[in-house]
Amino acid sequence: MQKPNDSVSKALDAAHLMQQNPEMFAKNMLRLMEESTKVAASMAEKSAATKIDPMSTAADAQSAAKLWSEIAQSWMNDPKKLVEMQTQLTGDFFKLWQQTSQRMLGQDAAEVTQPDKGDARFNDPDWTHNPYFAYWKQAYLLTSKWATD
């Protein structure tokens, strides 16, 4: 297998890019979101022309496209927040992966995040005691918090 050259390795290192030029990184992330929003809008436009069963995956995709559009708009209004939120989410997922690895090895590790009080979706003990389900619960909660902050 061919070893990538140093410039390719550096180009793929997002942390390196953020440290070198955080404004350019934020600008590129915004551009990515703008283009993604255009694709989602196009899909929503096509699906709006046809009747969609509200219980279908197309309806889910339409809801997701709307959510991503709102997220992208908030980022365009505050690029600095984009960098902060992405950095926080990445850090939280690193903690989650570390915690999950520890639990898979039989070690005790505190959960990275907890559901809000009264959130009954995760009442089954497997959501906490089974490392597989605990990972997905926490990944969902972290991503939901990120999307709504």
GULONU-617448 format. One record per residue (C-alpha): residue number from 1; residue in one letter; x, y, z. Coordinates in steps of 0.1 Angstrom, whole numbers, plus 5000, padded with zeros to 4 digits. Layout:
<atoms>
{k NUM; r A; c1 X; c2 Y; c3 Z}
...
</atoms>
This chain:
<atoms>
{k 1; r M; c1 5000; c2 5000; c3 5000}
{k 2; r Q; c1 5013; c2 5035; c3 4991}
{k 3; r K; c1 5021; c2 5058; c3 5020}
{k 4; r P; c1 5004; c2 5092; c3 5016}
{k 5; r N; c1 5027; c2 5122; c3 5014}
{k 6; r D; c1 5029; c2 5147; c3 5042}
{k 7; r S; c1 5009; c2 5174; c3 5025}
{k 8; r V; c1 4980; c2 5150; c3 5019}
{k 9; r S; c1 4981; c2 5139; c3 5056}
{k 10; r K; c1 4981; c2 5175; c3 5067}
{k 11; r A; c1 4953; c2 5184; c3 5044}
{k 12; r L; c1 4932; c2 5157; c3 5059}
{k 13; r D; c1 4939; c2 5168; c3 5095}
{k 14; r A; c1 4909; c2 5189; c3 5104}
{k 15; r A; c1 4925; c2 5201; c3 5136}
{k 16; r H; c1 4955; c2 5213; c3 5117}
{k 17; r L; c1 4933; c2 5233; c3 5094}
{k 18; r M; c1 4913; c2 5248; c3 5122}
{k 19; r Q; c1 4945; c2 5259; c3 5140}
{k 20; r Q; c1 4961; c2 5274; c3 5109}
{k 21; r N; c1 4931; c2 5293; c3 5097}
{k 22; r P; c1 4899; c2 5290; c3 5117}
{k 23; r E; c1 4881; c2 5316; c3 5096}
{k 24; r M; c1 4888; c2 5297; c3 5064}
{k 25; r F; c1 4877; c2 5264; c3 5081}
{k 26; r A; c1 4844; c2 5280; c3 5092}
{k 27; r K; c1 4839; c2 5295; c3 5057}
{k 28; r N; c1 4844; c2 5261; c3 5041}
{k 29; r M; c1 4821; c2 5244; c3 5066}
{k 30; r L; c1 4794; c2 5270; c3 5058}
{k 31; r R; c1 4799; c2 5264; c3 5021}
{k 32; r L; c1 4795; c2 5227; c3 5027}
{k 33; r M; c1 4762; c2 5234; c3 5046}
{k 34; r E; c1 4750; c2 5258; c3 5019}
{k 35; r E; c1 4755; c2 5232; c3 4992}
{k 36; r S; c1 4739; c2 5205; c3 5013}
{k 37; r T; c1 4710; c2 5228; c3 5019}
{k 38; r K; c1 4706; c2 5233; c3 4981}
{k 39; r V; c1 4705; c2 5195; c3 4976}
{k 40; r A; c1 4680; c2 5191; c3 5005}
{k 41; r A; c1 4658; c2 5219; c3 4991}
{k 42; r S; c1 4659; c2 5203; c3 4956}
{k 43; r M; c1 4648; c2 5170; c3 4971}
{k 44; r A; c1 4621; c2 5187; c3 4992}
{k 45; r E; c1 4609; c2 5206; c3 4961}
{k 46; r K; c1 4606; c2 5174; c3 4941}
{k 47; r S; c1 4588; c2 5156; c3 4969}
{k 48; r A; c1 4564; c2 5186; c3 4975}
{k 49; r A; c1 4552; c2 5181; c3 4939}
{k 50; r T; c1 4539; c2 5147; c3 4949}
{k 51; r K; c1 4518; c2 5136; c3 4978}
{k 52; r I; c1 4539; c2 5121; c3 5006}
{k 53; r D; c1 4527; c2 5097; c3 5031}
{k 54; r P; c1 4535; c2 5113; c3 5065}
{k 55; r M; c1 4547; c2 5080; c3 5078}
{k 56; r S; c1 4571; c2 5074; c3 5049}
{k 57; r T; c1 4608; c2 5077; c3 5048}
{k 58; r A; c1 4604; c2 5106; c3 5023}
{k 59; r A; c1 4585; c2 5125; c3 5050}
{k 60; r D; c1 4614; c2 5118; c3 5074}
{k 61; r A; c1 4639; c2 5131; c3 5048}
{k 62; r Q; c1 4618; c2 5162; c3 5043}
{k 63; r S; c1 4618; c2 5169; c3 5080}
{k 64; r A; c1 4656; c2 5163; c3 5082}
{k 65; r A; c1 4662; c2 5186; c3 5052}
{k 66; r K; c1 4642; c2 5214; c3 5070}
{k 67; r L; c1 4661; c2 5209; c3 5102}
{k 68; r W; c1 4695; c2 5210; c3 5084}
{k 69; r S; c1 4684; c2 5242; c3 5066}
{k 70; r E; c1 4676; c2 5258; c3 5099}
{k 71; r I; c1 4710; c2 5247; c3 5114}
{k 72; r A; c1 4729; c2 5259; c3 5083}
{k 73; r Q; c1 4711; c2 5293; c3 5085}
{k 74; r S; c1 4721; c2 5297; c3 5122}
{k 75; r W; c1 4757; c2 5289; c3 5113}
{k 76; r M; c1 4758; c2 5314; c3 5085}
{k 77; r N; c1 4746; c2 5340; c3 5110}
{k 78; r D; c1 4774; c2 5332; c3 5134}
{k 79; r P; c1 4805; c2 5313; c3 5119}
{k 80; r K; c1 4824; c2 5315; c3 5151}
{k 81; r K; c1 4796; c2 5295; c3 5168}
{k 82; r L; c1 4799; c2 5269; c3 5141}
{k 83; r V; c1 4836; c2 5263; c3 5150}
{k 84; r E; c1 4828; c2 5262; c3 5187}
{k 85; r M; c1 4799; c2 5238; c3 5183}
{k 86; r Q; c1 4818; c2 5215; c3 5160}
{k 87; r T; c1 4848; c2 5215; c3 5184}
{k 88; r Q; c1 4825; c2 5207; c3 5213}
{k 89; r L; c1 4807; c2 5179; c3 5195}
{k 90; r T; c1 4839; c2 5163; c3 5184}
{k 91; r G; c1 4853; c2 5165; c3 5219}
{k 92; r D; c1 4821; c2 5150; c3 5233}
{k 93; r F; c1 4822; c2 5121; c3 5208}
{k 94; r F; c1 4859; c2 5114; c3 5217}
{k 95; r K; c1 4848; c2 5112; c3 5253}
{k 96; r L; c1 4819; c2 5089; c3 5244}
{k 97; r W; c1 4842; c2 5066; c3 5224}
{k 98; r Q; c1 4867; c2 5065; c3 5253}
{k 99; r Q; c1 4839; c2 5058; c3 5278}
{k 100; r T; c1 4824; c2 5031; c3 5255}
{k 101; r S; c1 4858; c2 5014; c3 5250}
{k 102; r Q; c1 4863; c2 5013; c3 5288}
{k 103; r R; c1 4829; c2 4998; c3 5293}
{k 104; r M; c1 4835; c2 4972; c3 5266}
{k 105; r L; c1 4866; c2 4962; c3 5285}
{k 106; r G; c1 4846; c2 4957; c3 5317}
{k 107; r Q; c1 4857; c2 4989; c3 5334}
{k 108; r D; c1 4834; c2 5014; c3 5351}
{k 109; r A; c1 4830; c2 5047; c3 5333}
{k 110; r A; c1 4806; c2 5075; c3 5339}
{k 111; r E; c1 4782; c2 5084; c3 5311}
{k 112; r V; c1 4791; c2 5114; c3 5290}
{k 113; r T; c1 4755; c2 5127; c3 5289}
{k 114; r Q; c1 4722; c2 5119; c3 5305}
{k 115; r P; c1 4686; c2 5123; c3 5293}
{k 116; r D; c1 4665; c2 5151; c3 5307}
{k 117; r K; c1 4644; c2 5142; c3 5337}
{k 118; r G; c1 4611; c2 5129; c3 5326}
{k 119; r D; c1 4625; c2 5115; c3 5293}
{k 120; r A; c1 4610; c2 5080; c3 5295}
{k 121; r R; c1 4625; c2 5068; c3 5262}
{k 122; r F; c1 4655; c2 5054; c3 5280}
{k 123; r N; c1 4639; c2 5038; c3 5311}
{k 124; r D; c1 4648; c2 5003; c3 5301}
{k 125; r P; c1 4680; c2 4993; c3 5321}
{k 126; r D; c1 4697; c2 4981; c3 5288}
{k 127; r W; c1 4700; c2 5017; c3 5277}
{k 128; r T; c1 4724; c2 5022; c3 5307}
{k 129; r H; c1 4739; c2 4988; c3 5314}
{k 130; r N; c1 4745; c2 4974; c3 5279}
{k 131; r P; c1 4775; c2 4993; c3 5264}
{k 132; r Y; c1 4761; c2 4990; c3 5229}
{k 133; r F; c1 4727; c2 5006; c3 5237}
{k 134; r A; c1 4744; c2 5030; c3 5261}
{k 135; r Y; c1 4766; c2 5042; c3 5233}
{k 136; r W; c1 4736; c2 5048; c3 5209}
{k 137; r K; c1 4716; c2 5065; c3 5236}
{k 138; r Q; c1 4744; c2 5089; c3 5244}
{k 139; r A; c1 4753; c2 5095; c3 5207}
{k 140; r Y; c1 4716; c2 5104; c3 5201}
{k 141; r L; c1 4715; c2 5128; c3 5231}
{k 142; r L; c1 4748; c2 5145; c3 5222}
{k 143; r T; c1 4737; c2 5150; c3 5186}
{k 144; r S; c1 4703; c2 5162; c3 5196}
{k 145; r K; c1 4718; c2 5187; c3 5220}
{k 146; r W; c1 4742; c2 5199; c3 5193}
{k 147; r A; c1 4714; c2 5203; c3 5168}
{k 148; r T; c1 4692; c2 5223; c3 5191}
{k 149; r D; c1 4718; c2 5246; c3 5208}
</atoms>
